[in-house]
Amino acid sequence: MQAVYFIVGFVAIIVAFIIFIVFLSKRLGGNVPQSIYNVVEKIIIAGIILGIVGMFQPWIHLGFRVGFHLLLISTLAYIVWSHITPRATRYDEEEVVSDTPVIEPNAG
């Protein structure tokens, strides 16, 4: 019976996480500027790296515990953040320069 409770609890946590991802994706998708998106992504990746360093350093046991939690939170944050699309960059027609020459038909 304990296995059934474990599986039901595990599936409930996964479904709640998926619902959370879908909610944030719909709420923030296309609304986050590219510059802020890049900064948040780099902070999350730095958290993953620091968590790995904290887990693999052999001197301080507290570093292992903090590193594990930092790695867990950063990994979950990266999974969520990877489902959010940044706002599309808009270009004015005057700023876009094409490398292909424009050939105009002869009028005569």
C-alpha positions in Angstrom: 0.0 0.0 0.0 2.9 2.3 0.6 4.0 1.9 -3.0 0.6 3.1 -4.2 0.8 6.2 -1.9 4.3 6.9 -3.2 3.3 6.6 -6.9 0.2 8.7 -6.4 2.2 11.4 -4.6 4.9 11.3 -7.2 2.5 11.7 -10.1 0.7 14.5 -8.2 3.9 16.4 -7.8 4.8 15.9 -11.5 1.4 17.1 -12.6 1.5 20.1 -10.4 4.9 21.0 -11.8 3.6 20.7 -15.3 0.6 22.9 -14.5 3.0 25.5 -13.0 5.2 25.4 -16.1 2.2 25.9 -18.4 0.8 28.7 -16.2 4.1 30.6 -16.2 4.7 29.9 -19.9 1.3 31.4 -20.8 1.7 34.3 -18.4 5.3 35.3 -19.2 5.7 33.9 -22.7 6.5 36.7 -25.1 6.5 39.4 -22.4 10.0 39.1 -21.1 12.6 41.3 -22.9 15.5 39.4 -24.4 18.1 41.2 -22.2 16.3 40.3 -18.9 15.8 36.7 -20.2 19.5 36.3 -20.8 20.4 37.7 -17.4 18.0 35.4 -15.6 19.3 32.4 -17.6 22.9 33.2 -16.7 22.0 33.5 -13.0 20.3 30.1 -13.1 23.3 28.5 -14.9 25.6 30.1 -12.3 23.5 28.6 -9.6 23.8 25.2 -11.2 27.6 25.5 -11.4 27.9 26.7 -7.8 25.7 23.9 -6.7 27.9 21.3 -8.4 31.0 22.9 -6.9 29.4 22.9 -3.5 28.4 19.2 -3.8 31.8 18.0 -4.9 34.1 20.0 -2.5 35.4 17.6 0.1 36.1 20.0 3.0 32.8 21.3 4.4 29.7 19.1 4.9 27.5 22.2 5.0 28.7 23.0 1.4 27.4 19.6 0.3 23.9 20.3 1.8 23.7 23.9 0.5 25.2 22.8 -2.9 22.6 20.1 -3.2 19.7 22.4 -2.5 21.1 25.1 -4.8 21.6 22.6 -7.6 18.0 21.2 -7.1 16.4 24.7 -7.1 18.5 25.9 -10.0 17.8 22.8 -12.1 14.1 23.2 -11.5 14.3 26.9 -12.3 16.1 26.2 -15.5 13.5 23.7 -16.6 10.7 26.3 -15.9 12.7 29.1 -17.5 13.5 27.1 -20.7 9.7 27.0 -21.4 9.3 30.8 -21.4 10.0 32.5 -24.7 11.4 36.0 -24.7 9.7 38.9 -26.4 10.5 39.1 -30.1 12.8 41.9 -31.2 11.2 44.3 -33.6 13.2 46.0 -36.3 12.2 49.2 -38.0 12.1 49.1 -41.8 14.7 51.9 -42.0 17.2 50.0 -39.8 17.1 46.7 -41.8 19.6 46.7 -44.6 19.6 43.9 -47.1 22.7 42.4 -48.7 20.9 41.5 -51.8 20.6 44.1 -54.5 17.2 45.2 -55.6 16.7 44.8 -59.4 14.2 47.2 -60.9 12.5 46.3 -64.2 13.2 48.6 -67.2 10.3 50.8 -68.2 10.9 50.9 -71.8 
